[in-house]
Amino acid sequence: MVKSDGIDQRIGARIRIEREGRGWSLSDLAERASVSRAMIFKVERAESSPTATLLGKLSGAFGLSMSTLMARAEMQQGRLLRKADQPLWVDPQTGYVRRHVSPRSDLPLDLVRIELPAGREVPMPASAYAFMRQLIWILDGELIFIEGQTRHDMKEGDCLELGPPSDCVFKNESDRSCVYAVAVLSNS
């Protein structure tokens, strides 16, 4: 059901390309993202699967949305992206499943489908949201979205526009999976 098809290798290679393209050393990226140099080294070599939190920190350090970083790692150009070809990524820490739904294009919009297992949470740093606007639409289940000091209790059909960038947490306090869509509009 969930496939990875070498996604860890592609993510690692993309992170290395982004880092080297900026002329940054591993230490430079580690400092900018507030993560260990050793972890970046392992991720770039696909010796360790990155967590959603780590990808959020790295994408923020690059000045990219996590969605843009993942799209650059995952996809070919094209107007049609069939379900069977939509890249899946599973967070090794939480079991969170991310499906990139929209085709890679020059549009400033990405659509992503997330399945967050029961009882799990995924924190994201504000830096992961600094370069975009987002909507979260609950397709099935319940999601607690905490942005800064504000808690949003969301149920199926609810849609939330994220406010100014702040540290946040996606949290599923229910006893079943939550499925939600994220529409990401780049500011650039």
Secondary structure in CASP SS format (residue, H / E / C, confidence):
PFRMAT SS
TARGET T0000
AUTHOR 0000-0000-0000
METHOD secondary structure of the structure
MODEL  1
M C 1.00
V C 1.00
K C 1.00
S C 1.00
D C 1.00
G C 1.00
I H 1.00
D H 1.00
Q H 1.00
R H 1.00
I H 1.00
G H 1.00
A H 1.00
R H 1.00
I H 1.00
R H 1.00
I H 1.00
E H 1.00
R H 1.00
E H 1.00
G H 1.00
R C 1.00
G C 1.00
W C 1.00
S C 1.00
L H 1.00
S H 1.00
D H 1.00
L H 1.00
A H 1.00
E H 1.00
R H 1.00
A H 1.00
S C 1.00
V C 1.00
S C 1.00
R H 1.00
A H 1.00
M H 1.00
I H 1.00
F H 1.00
K H 1.00
V H 1.00
E H 1.00
R C 1.00
A C 1.00
E C 1.00
S C 1.00
S C 1.00
P C 1.00
T C 1.00
A H 1.00
T H 1.00
L H 1.00
L H 1.00
G H 1.00
K H 1.00
L H 1.00
S H 1.00
G H 1.00
A H 1.00
F H 1.00
G C 1.00
L C 1.00
S C 1.00
M H 1.00
S H 1.00
T H 1.00
L H 1.00
M H 1.00
A H 1.00
R H 1.00
A H 1.00
E H 1.00
M C 1.00
Q C 1.00
Q E 1.00
G C 1.00
R C 1.00
L C 1.00
L C 1.00
R C 1.00
K H 1.00
A H 1.00
D H 1.00
Q C 1.00
P C 1.00
L E 1.00
W E 1.00
V E 1.00
D C 1.00
P C 1.00
Q C 1.00
T C 1.00
G C 1.00
Y C 1.00
V E 1.00
R E 1.00
R E 1.00
H E 1.00
V C 1.00
S C 1.00
P C 1.00
R E 1.00
S C 1.00
D C 1.00
L C 1.00
P C 1.00
L E 1.00
D E 1.00
L E 1.00
V E 1.00
R E 1.00
I E 1.00
E E 1.00
L E 1.00
P C 1.00
A C 1.00
G C 1.00
R C 1.00
E E 1.00
V E 1.00
P E 1.00
M E 1.00
P C 1.00
A H 1.00
S H 1.00
A H 1.00
Y H 1.00
A C 1.00
F C 1.00
M E 1.00
R E 1.00
Q E 1.00
L E 1.00
I E 1.00
W E 1.00
I E 1.00
L E 1.00
D E 1.00
G C 1.00
E E 1.00
L E 1.00
I E 1.00
F E 1.00
I E 1.00
E E 1.00
G C 1.00
Q C 1.00
T E 1.00
R E 1.00
H E 1.00
D E 1.00
M E 1.00
K E 1.00
E C 1.00
G C 1.00
D C 1.00
C E 1.00
L E 1.00
E E 1.00
L C 1.00
G C 1.00
P C 1.00
P C 1.00
S C 1.00
D C 1.00
C E 1.00
V E 1.00
F E 1.00
K E 1.00
N C 1.00
E C 1.00
S C 1.00
D C 1.00
R C 1.00
S C 1.00
C E 1.00
V E 1.00
Y E 1.00
A E 1.00
V E 1.00
A E 1.00
V E 1.00
L E 1.00
S E 1.00
N C 1.00
S C 1.00
END
